[in-house]
Amino acid sequence: MIASGIVLGLVLRLFLQAHVSADVGFRFASYIDDFMVLQREPAGAVIWGYGAPRATVTVTLCREQEPIMKKVTSVKADSNTWTVVLDPMKPGGPYEVMAQQSLGRINFTLRVHDVLFGDVWLCSGQSNMKMTVSQVFNATGELSNTTAYQSVRILSVSSTQAQQELEDLTKVDLRWSKPTSKNLGHGNFTYMSAVCWLFGRFLYDTLRYPVGLLSSSWSGTPIEAWSSRRSLKACGVPRSGSMPSDLQTGPSAHSVLWNAMIHPLRNMTLKGVIWYQGESNVNFNRDLYNCTFPLLIDDWRQTFHDGSQGQTERLFPFGFVQLSSYLFGEALNDGLPQIRWHQTADFGYVPNQRMPNTFMAVSVDLCDRNSPFGSIHPRDKQMVAYRLHLGARALAYGEKLIFQGPLPQKIELLADKRLLNLTYSQPIKVQRRDDKIFEVACCSDRQCEWLPAPMDTFSTQTLALSITSCHDSPAALRYAWTPWPCEYKQCPLYHPTSTLPAPPFIAPITNLSPGYHSRTAK
């Protein structure tokens, strides 16, 4: 009896050891959770996690407890990870995703509930993306308006950094959730991004199917922290040197946020990305931003395409906010206009040859002198999100609509009348006359001076500027080329809808397009 008891004990111990070892680390990836949104058709959503080496994992998609899809894979011995790609699904839900690991006769099961299929958007950047709904205009009204948007699901990544690329997130601030006044208004610069939420809400009003929103942002951070080392190397970004202290409130070291807050999401199937960043580069590697930003976009696209096994489109839509106006001393007099220009790779508009399938929300007219968070943090995030969503509807969803304000397609010098005649590619609305917002570069003997070019006559698509102050040769023209070109929603030129301001530009007068930077006008 004693011997048989010992044998039974040994068998039970071995069984328990096998049971424990088979269960060690069997889990979904950090962001696969209840209430999540998975990318809809035509792409297939990627489901992945960790498990025991060489174990079999079966992933089942269920609707009302009925299995509708099964995918079988095995755990890779070298990484302890498993991955499946679901068949493309129409938008809707809810579904349950079940993963079962089998190793010998031992099985373990994981489940996530209330899963929807729709479009998944990643939102990233610095503090203007980080601002919460409690910080924007009409915060009380916005926070009470969540009942109709329970199919817009939200997740917020924790602020973490790493020296090497991480495989998975180490922490999330807000797990996948339905929107509530509490999680949308959770303090200042914490939890869920207002721009991200409002963008998703505008999209839902049009799409009428689920939208998933991931916020991964950190205040006061330069683009170098969000870029991979390979893209920074390609732009020749120097490794030495620190950011000016007045703008350095977050990590600035190369790639530390890319490593910890973006790279771990790469296996996710995405619809697109929106980005709000650049303030921390006004005085930090500013002249490289026309390389670092386009290359960040391209690198993120390639990484998510590869990580999702080709399910995320190689040229997925990428939207960004062109910086608003803020008051920050004399040092920004030329720096802020330059960074706005570099955000477009020096074209003045998007999409362009270096930035395909890209859209932009111009916010130069959304300045906020009295923002309690400083003028660098304007509170009208509703208009920012609205303009972004117009770009998404045009580029990501193929709607035929105008999403960017008017730019001149032709600049003619009428020397005998001392006028510059601008012909625009779309109708214009002259909201008010302005004598200073246009400036002409007057040049003699390679010396140039910028002088005001007051607005003269105008029609539905043309505008004449007086250059009587220029007694030498007019070489270039620029528009809104100051840190604070106009007051709130009071820029002089808009699209006739009044919602899309003309973006800043600089152009040689001898060229037909504002998308080229004049050497004489630097």
Secondary structure as UniProt FT lines:
FT   HELIX           2..23
FT   TURN            24..25
FT   STRAND          27..28
FT   TURN            30..31
FT   TURN            34..35
FT   STRAND          37..39
FT   TURN            41..42
FT   STRAND          46..50
FT   TURN            53..54
FT   STRAND          56..63
FT   TURN            64..65
FT   STRAND          66..74
FT   TURN            77..79
FT   STRAND          81..85
FT   STRAND          92..103
FT   TURN            104..105
FT   STRAND          106..125
FT   HELIX           127..130
FT   HELIX           133..135
FT   TURN            137..138
FT   HELIX           139..144
FT   HELIX           147..149
FT   TURN            150..151
FT   STRAND          152..157
FT   STRAND          172..177
FT   HELIX           181..184
FT   HELIX           194..207
FT   STRAND          211..217
FT   TURN            219..220
FT   HELIX           223..226
FT   HELIX           229..234
FT   TURN            235..236
FT   TURN            245..247
FT   TURN            254..255
FT   HELIX           256..257
FT   HELIX           258..262
FT   HELIX           263..265
FT   TURN            266..267
FT   STRAND          272..276
FT   HELIX           279..281
FT   TURN            282..283
FT   HELIX           286..288
FT   HELIX           289..307
FT   TURN            308..310
FT   TURN            314..315
FT   STRAND          318..322
FT   HELIX           330..332
FT   TURN            333..334
FT   HELIX           335..342
FT   TURN            343..346
FT   TURN            356..357
FT   STRAND          358..362
FT   TURN            364..365
FT   TURN            369..370
FT   TURN            372..373
FT   TURN            375..376
FT   HELIX           381..395
FT   STRAND          408..414
FT   HELIX           415..417
FT   STRAND          419..424
FT   STRAND          429..430
FT   STRAND          438..444
FT   TURN            445..446
FT   STRAND          447..452
FT   STRAND          455..458
FT   STRAND          462..466
FT   TURN            468..469
FT   STRAND          473..479
FT   TURN            488..489
FT   STRAND          493..494
FT   TURN            496..497
FT   STRAND          505..508
FT   TURN            509..510
FT   HELIX           519..521
//
